[in-house]
Amino acid sequence: MLRTIDDARFWDGIARKYATSRIKDMPGYQRSIERTRKLLSNSDTVLEIGCGTGTTALKLAPFVRRIVGSDVSTEMVAIAREKALALGCQQAEFTVAAAESSPGSDGSYDAVLAFNLLHLISDRPSTLARIHRLLKPGGLFVSKTPCLSEMNPLIRVAVPLMRFVGKAPFVSLFAAPALEAEIAGAGFTIDERERHGTGPKDARIFIVARKPG
Ligand SMILES: C[S@@+](CC[C@H](N)C(=O)[O-])C[C@H]1O[C@@H](n2cnc3c(N)ncnc32)[C@H](O)[C@@H]1O
C-alpha cells in the first residue's frame, strides 16, 4: 500500500506535464485505439484502469454506452474531468482508485482496458483478480504493455537508479510470454496478441483476453 501511495505522489507530480506531452508512437497508439474500438459496442459498459488524463477513454466514449476511467493519481483524474467537461462528454466519468481496488461491482463491465499500466503495478495478481471479478462472463480484458526486459538492457540498471532518486515510479521488467502467463493464470483465455509498438525498439504487447462465459 505504501508503494501505491508513493506512486500516486509521483504521478500527481508529473500529471500537468504529462497532459501536455505528445504521444511518442502515434501510429502505434492509433492502431491500439482502432483495434480496441472494433472490440467494443455501443451497448458496452467499459472500465479503463490507469486512465491517466483520460485521452483514450474520451476517444472511445462516443462508441460505448458508458466508460469509467480510474487512476491512482488525483491530479490525472482532475485533468481527465476537465477534459470531459470541455468536450461536453456525457458517457465518460473519472474516479480515483488504485488498480487493485478498481471501482465497480462484480460482473458489471463488458470490457476492462489497461494501457501502459501493467508494468507499473507491483501487485499484478491482485489487480488481475479484481479485473476478472469486475467483468461479466464473456467480458474482455484488453491491455497494451511495454515489455521492458525485451528492450535496451541498460534499462535494468537505469530504472532502479531513477527510482532511487525519485525520478521513476515502481516499474516491473518482464517479457511478453511472462505477462501472458500471468493473465492466463488469473483465469482468462487469450483471444489475441499483437505487437503495437511501431519503433524497432518498442516492445509493446497488445493482448485481448476473455473471461470465460
Ligand atoms: C504511463 S501512464 C499511462 C496513462 C494512459 N493509460 C495512457 O496510455 O496514456 C500510467 C498511468 O497509470 C497510473 N497508475 C500508476 N500506478 C497505478 C496504480 N497502482 N493503480 C492505478 N493507476 C496507476 C498513473 O497515475 C498514470 O496515470
PDBQT file of the ligand as one rigid body, heavy atoms in Angstrom, charges set to zero:
ROOT
HETATM    1  C1  LIG A 301       2.193   5.700 -18.354  1.00  0.00    +0.000 C 
HETATM    2  S1  LIG A 301       0.697   6.401 -17.723  1.00  0.00    +0.000 S 
HETATM    3  C2  LIG A 301      -0.478   5.751 -18.892  1.00  0.00    +0.000 C 
HETATM    4  C3  LIG A 301      -1.734   6.547 -18.959  1.00  0.00    +0.000 C 
HETATM    5  C4  LIG A 301      -2.715   6.093 -20.046  1.00  0.00    +0.000 C 
HETATM    6  N1  LIG A 301      -3.243   4.780 -19.762  1.00  0.00    +0.000 N 
HETATM    7  C5  LIG A 301      -2.016   6.120 -21.380  1.00  0.00    +0.000 C 
HETATM    8  O1  LIG A 301      -1.853   5.062 -22.007  1.00  0.00    +0.000 OA
HETATM    9  O2  LIG A 301      -1.648   7.223 -21.811  1.00  0.00    +0.000 OA
HETATM   10  C6  LIG A 301       0.381   5.385 -16.315  1.00  0.00    +0.000 C 
HETATM   11  C7  LIG A 301      -0.840   5.812 -15.525  1.00  0.00    +0.000 C 
HETATM   12  O3  LIG A 301      -1.095   4.783 -14.566  1.00  0.00    +0.000 OA
HETATM   13  C8  LIG A 301      -1.391   5.368 -13.316  1.00  0.00    +0.000 C 
HETATM   14  N2  LIG A 301      -1.009   4.402 -12.280  1.00  0.00    +0.000 N 
HETATM   15  C9  LIG A 301       0.239   4.073 -11.864  1.00  0.00    +0.000 A 
HETATM   16  N3  LIG A 301       0.189   3.141 -10.907  1.00  0.00    +0.000 NA
HETATM   17  C10 LIG A 301      -1.137   2.872 -10.704  1.00  0.00    +0.000 A 
HETATM   18  C11 LIG A 301      -1.846   2.010  -9.815  1.00  0.00    +0.000 A 
HETATM   19  N4  LIG A 301      -1.201   1.234  -8.951  1.00  0.00    +0.000 N 
HETATM   20  N5  LIG A 301      -3.193   1.988  -9.884  1.00  0.00    +0.000 NA
HETATM   21  C12 LIG A 301      -3.860   2.791 -10.774  1.00  0.00    +0.000 A 
HETATM   22  N6  LIG A 301      -3.244   3.641 -11.622  1.00  0.00    +0.000 NA
HETATM   23  C13 LIG A 301      -1.899   3.683 -11.591  1.00  0.00    +0.000 A 
HETATM   24  C14 LIG A 301      -0.589   6.656 -13.294  1.00  0.00    +0.000 C 
HETATM   25  O4  LIG A 301      -1.131   7.597 -12.404  1.00  0.00    +0.000 OA
HETATM   26  C15 LIG A 301      -0.668   7.101 -14.755  1.00  0.00    +0.000 C 
HETATM   27  O5  LIG A 301      -1.762   7.942 -14.960  1.00  0.00    +0.000 OA
ENDROOT
TORSDOF 0
